[in-house]
C-alpha cells in the first residue's frame, strides 16, 4: 500500500482518494474508517495554540466558559472554534445531549445518574467529573436514556 500527498494550488479543499484494483475487504474497511474520521473529526486548538483534530466519540463534554467553548476529553481540554448551538446542530443526536445552557454531554461517557436531588439530575461521567442537568432538560434526558 502506498500513501502519497499531493500539494497543489488547484485544490481548494483537502481531498482523499483511495485507489485499488478491486473492492476487497481491506479497501472497504479503509474507506469506511476514513469516512468516519473525516465526518466526525472536530478541529480544535490545544492550550499551547497548536491546532489538531479530535474524534467526537472521545469528547466527554463540550462546555462554555466566559465567551469561549471547550471540549473536554480524558486527556486534555481543547478550545473549540464554534458556539454551543452550532455544535448542537452538527453533533450526532444519539451520542450528545444538551444538558444545560452551558454544556453538551456525551451520552456514552455517562457512568451513572443521581436522581436523589429534587428537580434535577446529577450526572457522573466516566472520568469522575460531575455535572447537573437543568430542570428544563430533566424530562428530555430521561426520555433519551429510556428512564
C-alpha angles and dihedrals in degrees: 000000000000127000118201134177118204115194115193135146091235089075109085092176132028113266130194119203125188112198122189140155091234140010100251130158094272093052093045092049092049092050092047093050093046091048092050092048095046094045096046101032112117121205110227141161127237121226090257090058098256114138121225142154124249130191117249093229090061092058115101093189146335116228139174123229119179106327095329134088123219137189118215120206128174089266108035149356116245133193113240120209093217137076121249093250090054091050091047091055093049104038124093104268091209090059104035133050130190099232097175143350091278104035144057116191132203107239091207090058095058113115098181145334128236110206096170091103116089114250098354140066124229109216117205112200126211091254090058097254120132133215136172129232113227117245092249091057100045094092091046092050092049090050093048091049094042095241 
